[in-house]
Amino acid sequence: MAIHRRNDEVVLFDMDGVMLDGWGTDDAVHSRALDDVLEERDLRVTGDLRRPLETYAYDDDFRGACEELDVDPASLFRAREERSAKRSVARLAAGRRRLCSDVDAIGELAERVPVGLVSNNYHPTVEFVVDHFRLDAFSFVRGRDLGPDGFRRRKPEPHYLNEALDALDATRGIYVGDRATDVIAAERAGLDSAFLRRDHNADRALDVEPTTEVESLHELLALVDSPPSDASAPRSDPADAPDSRDDRGRSSE
């Protein structure tokens, strides 16, 4: 399917699974980050009380465990995420994850339209990836803020996609991702969605319909070069699109 381009459009990209190989940050990073925070605070937590504290989500279980420990949940969550970000950066610096082989297409795309990077991963981690791998083509780079507010604003909410559109003075474009939540976030931001199939999601069934599917970032060049259209659609209200069930509650970026 061709996606028709206009002069005020951009191409935005997810990071994990799109720029970097694999689904995202290993769950062990969050578990070890919790160990760091508990040691700093001289807290000992085991068993059923520990499990909700080391998961990715800021949810009722996490807050309930914090209440049992008599600690502020927002403060503990942010502290753990700060440690998770530091540990994920260390793993990247050590070469634990690699760029996908087709990332060279980003430079060619940037010669045609502005390109941006918008991820559910932590902003310090996203900034490190861009600097470490010299991804200089991006005109806008945004990961989510650390802490509960950043968690609530992650995709499928369109908060950071809308921020990118505002920063790049764009009204429409394509968001390229590898999850159903990326498709939903794109729709809520008034963007077309390009669902990228890679080895880690090749057989994954979607309960939402993307605008198009691609198997390589190089395929986006033909989409950007397609004829312009006069069609225009406003950004949609987040309440207009349903949440996806396929990747909620995961350590997903």
Salt bridges, closest charged atoms under 4 A:
ASP8 OD2 - ARG6 NH2 2.68
GLU9 OE1 - ARG5 NH2 2.35
GLU9 OE2 - ARG6 NE 3.76
GLU9 OE2 - ARG172 NE 3.82
ASP14 OD1 - LYS155 NZ 2.97
ASP16 OD1 - ARG97 NH1 2.63
ASP21 OD2 - ARG98 NE 3.63
ASP26 OD2 - ARG91 NH2 3.98
ASP35 OD1 - ARG50 NH2 2.80
ASP36 OD2 - ARG87 NE 2.86
GLU40 OE2 - ARG83 NH2 2.05
ASP48 OD1 - ARG51 NH2 1.97
GLU54 OE1 - ARG50 NE 3.02
ASP60 OD1 - ARG63 NH2 2.67
GLU81 OE2 - ARG144 NH2 2.42
GLU82 OE2 - ARG78 NE 3.14
ASP102 OD1 - ARG198 NH2 2.86
ASP104 OD1 - HIS218 NE2 3.12
GLU127 OE2 - HIS123 NE2 3.21
ASP145 OD1 - ARG142 NH1 3.06
ASP149 OD1 - ARG152 NH1 2.94
GLU157 OE2 - ARG188 NH1 3.22
GLU163 OE2 - ARG142 NE 2.58
GLU163 OE1 - HIS159 NE2 3.92
ASP166 OD1 - ARG235 NH2 3.05
ASP178 OD1 - ARG179 NE 3.99
ASP178 OD2 - HIS200 NE2 2.63
ASP182 OD1 - LYS155 NZ 2.75
ASP192 OD2 - ARG5 NH2 3.87
ASP207 OD2 - ARG245 NH2 3.93
GLU213 OE1 - ARG197 NE 3.04
ASP225 OD1 - ARG112 NE 2.98
ASP243 OD1 - ARG188 NH2 3.11
ASP246 OD2 - ARG204 NE 3.24
